[in-house]
């Protein structure tokens, strides 16, 4: 049990996303504490805090490189998108007292909100796909290596990352190769040349990178990179293309955070539309 708690300190895979709502509430709808899931004085604060302690301790440059070598062979399973969604739905959270949604319903709520606002179909598809990388949990990865805010490794950790004090436990914190502002990188080298912490964002990006527009790929790859798209902490690593594409990341973020609602979408009625949309952009099966 101690080992499991160390690997998965959050009670469920959605705790991180609920914590995001506390840190980044909807600017157009200020709610009282009682209307949010309570992270101010509940035990979930300690759960999420412990999650980030483990995440920040273990997300080293060498760790990420090892995970890339392990998972970017894409030899775990070959699936259609629909098989992947069904697979992901084994992560249904029964402990959420506010909204009892499986992963498909969250994906559909995100994508349907994007669709309702008249965005291009590739943007709608991105909303539908964006969390599929969480299948990493079903391949045995602990939650701290799947979800959570992402950040560059191989250079100094920004104090704008959530719970920055926990990076003092990270071996890279005192490593002269990695603890300067640029670390192993060059000024304005571009994020494509920067190694990000390991998780579902990078994993799904690598699966999708040959199939979707750049705007969609940036949304997938960096939607958890709050230290940049909310705090602008890594401008020194970004090139002109990154700055241009991050406008799309910022457009995507509210749909991910604020589209959840207690009434589930009609997945059966919506499926034909999404089957056609998936077939337009993606092959019949993908390797995970």
Buried (B, 14 or more C-beta within 10 A) or exposed (E): EEEEEEBBBBBBBBBBBBBBBBEBBEEEEEEEEEEBBBBEEEEBBEBBBBBBBBBBBBBBBEBBBEBBEEBEEEEBBEBBBEBBBBBBEEBBBEEBEEBEBBBBBBBBBBBBBBBEEEBEBBBBBBBBBBBBBBBBBBBEBBBBBBBBBBBBBBBBBBEBBBBBEBBEEBEBBEBEEBBEEEBBBEEEBBBEEBBBBBBBBBBBBBBBEEBBBEBBBBBBBBBBBBBBBBEEBBEEBBBEEBEEBBEBBEBBBBBBBBBBEEEBBEBEEBEEBBEEBBEEBBEEEBEB
